[in-house]
Amino acid sequence: MKALYTRRSVRKYQSKPVPVELVEEAVKAAMFAPSARNQQSWEFIIIDKPELMDEIPTFSPHAGMAKGAPVGVLICHNEDYDTAVGFFPQDLGAATQNLLLALHAQGLGAVWTGVYPREERMAGFVKMCSLPENVIPYSFTIIGWPETEPAATDRFKKERVHYNKWEGK
Amino acid sequence: MKALYTRRSVRKYQSKPVPVELVEEAVKAAMFAPSARNQQSWEFIIIDKPELMDEIPTFSPHAGMAKGAPVGVLICHNEDYDTAVGFFPQDLGAATQNLLLALHAQGLGAVWTGVYPREERMAGFVKMCSLPENVIPYSFTIIGWPETEPAATDRFKKERVHYNKWEGK
């Protein structure tokens, strides 16, 4: 429960490198997410070459934090495994959230940057990572050791909770 | 980490009631999910009237477990808060995953049933819960005390992990 309440987006990182094993552990945890019909259509590209990290902001305008960051994970949808058509954005949302929580649990900071359904960002990753036609880039998570501990926040909004029927906000 | 690896879909429940406070705690944790531009477009309907739970499988064919189950949570997208168009299925996927993890951490069992983008299921919830036009039903999570402890599973697939570029499966 504590991990759920204390995870925040972390956008500034120490220059200290991140052991790839920690990222692989988080990718493993992401694969334990539920998926529609248990289709598990995900693919993960761990990106740690500096020249690739630096290229990302050129096609993904809100991913400026990638420049100089040690590592990132591109989560993709593989259409070959698509047995519950239309549900992959939900499945991969759950997988990305597991990735973020597992990184946070290990003391790492991370921020989820949106890729799908923005055509320019998708095309950028397809080209950069030589993705085949059936593999759709979905989210890119930038990872590093947090420069500072992000402050706790309270996102609870009582007015968004309803009982049995909608009764206004 | 343990919670991420041990959460499984639970489809059979004890008849024992579920204190609403536990469900509210999980709904609160769901609101701590990240969202595109931090739009937090979610709304939550906690459903615990038996006649409503029993009605759900009539319009949502894969939600048969709702019949006789003590409680469920319908997560919706409120278009009034939509500042990152096209990203709500991802945001609400992360929120649903937080909900499931928080339920699991409290010893409850749950299963995520898909609603959006299936028109018949969406229309069923809109009618049953009297949702206004701007509120889109997205996922329905059925909740109860697990009848049995689900077995651990290993979903790790090494061949889905790639480094920097796609190099086949």
Boltz contact constraints between the chains, C-beta under 6 A:
constraints:
  - contact:
      token1: [A, 1]
      token2: [B, 105]
      max_distance: 6.0
  - contact:
      token1: [A, 4]
      token2: [B, 29]
      max_distance: 6.0
  - contact:
      token1: [A, 4]
      token2: [B, 32]
      max_distance: 6.0
  - contact:
      token1: [A, 4]
      token2: [B, 98]
      max_distance: 6.0
  - contact:
      token1: [A, 4]
      token2: [B, 102]
      max_distance: 6.0
  - contact:
      token1: [A, 5]
      token2: [B, 32]
      max_distance: 6.0
  - contact:
      token1: [A, 27]
      token2: [B, 161]
      max_distance: 6.0
  - contact:
      token1: [A, 28]
      token2: [B, 156]
      max_distance: 6.0
  - contact:
      token1: [A, 29]
      token2: [B, 4]
      max_distance: 6.0
  - contact:
      token1: [A, 31]
      token2: [B, 155]
      max_distance: 6.0
  - contact:
      token1: [A, 31]
      token2: [B, 156]
      max_distance: 6.0
  - contact:
      token1: [A, 32]
      token2: [B, 4]
      max_distance: 6.0
  - contact:
      token1: [A, 32]
      token2: [B, 5]
      max_distance: 6.0
  - contact:
      token1: [A, 32]
      token2: [B, 155]
      max_distance: 6.0
  - contact:
      token1: [A, 34]
      token2: [B, 112]
      max_distance: 6.0
  - contact:
      token1: [A, 36]
      token2: [B, 114]
      max_distance: 6.0
  - contact:
      token1: [A, 43]
      token2: [B, 160]
      max_distance: 6.0
  - contact:
      token1: [A, 44]
      token2: [B, 160]
      max_distance: 6.0
  - contact:
      token1: [A, 44]
      token2: [B, 161]
      max_distance: 6.0
  - contact:
      token1: [A, 45]
      token2: [B, 162]
      max_distance: 6.0
  - contact:
      token1: [A, 46]
      token2: [B, 163]
      max_distance: 6.0
  - contact:
      token1: [A, 47]
      token2: [B, 164]
      max_distance: 6.0
  - contact:
      token1: [A, 49]
      token2: [B, 164]
      max_distance: 6.0
  - contact:
      token1: [A, 86]
      token2: [B, 117]
      max_distance: 6.0
  - contact:
      token1: [A, 87]
      token2: [B, 114]
      max_distance: 6.0
  - contact:
      token1: [A, 89]
      token2: [B, 89]
      max_distance: 6.0
  - contact:
      token1: [A, 89]
      token2: [B, 90]
      max_distance: 6.0
  - contact:
      token1: [A, 90]
      token2: [B, 89]
      max_distance: 6.0
  - contact:
      token1: [A, 90]
      token2: [B, 93]
      max_distance: 6.0
  - contact:
      token1: [A, 93]
      token2: [B, 90]
      max_distance: 6.0
  - contact:
      token1: [A, 93]
      token2: [B, 93]
      max_distance: 6.0
  - contact:
      token1: [A, 93]
      token2: [B, 94]
      max_distance: 6.0
  - contact:
      token1: [A, 94]
      token2: [B, 93]
      max_distance: 6.0
  - contact:
      token1: [A, 94]
      token2: [B, 97]
      max_distance: 6.0
  - contact:
      token1: [A, 97]
      token2: [B, 94]
      max_distance: 6.0
  - contact:
      token1: [A, 97]
      token2: [B, 97]
      max_distance: 6.0
  - contact:
      token1: [A, 98]
      token2: [B, 4]
      max_distance: 6.0
  - contact:
      token1: [A, 102]
      token2: [B, 4]
      max_distance: 6.0
  - contact:
      token1: [A, 105]
      token2: [B, 1]
      max_distance: 6.0
  - contact:
      token1: [A, 112]
      token2: [B, 34]
      max_distance: 6.0
  - contact:
      token1: [A, 114]
      token2: [B, 36]
      max_distance: 6.0
  - contact:
      token1: [A, 114]
      token2: [B, 87]
      max_distance: 6.0
  - contact:
      token1: [A, 117]
      token2: [B, 86]
      max_distance: 6.0
  - contact:
      token1: [A, 129]
      token2: [B, 165]
      max_distance: 6.0
  - contact:
      token1: [A, 129]
      token2: [B, 166]
      max_distance: 6.0
  - contact:
      token1: [A, 130]
      token2: [B, 165]
      max_distance: 6.0
  - contact:
      token1: [A, 130]
      token2: [B, 166]
      max_distance: 6.0
  - contact:
      token1: [A, 131]
      token2: [B, 166]
      max_distance: 6.0
  - contact:
      token1: [A, 155]
      token2: [B, 31]
      max_distance: 6.0
  - contact:
      token1: [A, 155]
      token2: [B, 32]
      max_distance: 6.0
  - contact:
      token1: [A, 156]
      token2: [B, 28]
      max_distance: 6.0
  - contact:
      token1: [A, 156]
      token2: [B, 31]
      max_distance: 6.0
  - contact:
      token1: [A, 160]
      token2: [B, 43]
      max_distance: 6.0
  - contact:
      token1: [A, 160]
      token2: [B, 44]
      max_distance: 6.0
  - contact:
      token1: [A, 161]
      token2: [B, 27]
      max_distance: 6.0
  - contact:
      token1: [A, 161]
      token2: [B, 44]
      max_distance: 6.0
  - contact:
      token1: [A, 162]
      token2: [B, 45]
      max_distance: 6.0
  - contact:
      token1: [A, 163]
      token2: [B, 46]
      max_distance: 6.0
  - contact:
      token1: [A, 164]
      token2: [B, 47]
      max_distance: 6.0
  - contact:
      token1: [A, 164]
      token2: [B, 49]
      max_distance: 6.0
  - contact:
      token1: [A, 164]
      token2: [B, 52]
      max_distance: 6.0
  - contact:
      token1: [A, 165]
      token2: [B, 129]
      max_distance: 6.0
  - contact:
      token1: [A, 165]
      token2: [B, 130]
      max_distance: 6.0
  - contact:
      token1: [A, 166]
      token2: [B, 129]
      max_distance: 6.0
  - contact:
      token1: [A, 166]
      token2: [B, 130]
      max_distance: 6.0
  - contact:
      token1: [A, 166]
      token2: [B, 131]
      max_distance: 6.0
